[in-house]
């Protein structure tokens, strides 16, 4: 990952990029051993984020 890509992502996260439409997403699920997990994310793409979080929980038997 290049320095420029990281800098743009940081700028979007802190509000430096006015064109970015960021939203907070809270995802609840179960982790390994039935442990309840709450994940709070800041993303510009709700569908991608929910799919990614669900995939990670599923990979870890959640």
N, C-alpha and C positions, 0 to 999 in steps of 0.2 A: 504494500500500500504506500502510495507516495505521500510526501509531506503536504502537497497541495490538496490532495483528497482529504487528509486528516484536518487540515485547517478549514476547509469548506464545511465539513461535518460539525466541527466545533462551533463555527459561526452560526450555522443553522440552529444548533442546540441552545445557544445563549441569546438568540434573537437578532444576530447581526445580519442575517439574510432575510429581508422583508418579504421576498417572494415565496419563501418556504411556508407551507401551511402545516405546522406541527401540531399534534394533538397527544394528550396523555391517554394511555390505554392501561387499564388495570385488568389483569388476567388472573383468575383463580383456578387452581387445579390441585392435583395430588402428585406428590413426588414419590421417591422410593420408600417402600414400607408403609404407604398410605399416609405419609406426612402431608398435612395441608400446606399449600404454597400460594403466596400472593405475589405476583410480579407486576411492578409498575414500570411502564415503558414510555418513552417519548419518541414518536415516530411521525414520518410524513406519509406513511402508507399503512393504514390499519390492517388490511387483508394480509399483507406480507408479514407483518409483525405477529399477528395472531397465529398464522400458520407456522411460523418459525418457533414461537414459544411452545405451541402444542406439540410440534415435532420433537423438541428437546425434552419435554416432559415424558412423552411417549417412549423415547429412546431409553429413558432411565426408569422405565416401568412405572410411570406415573399415570 
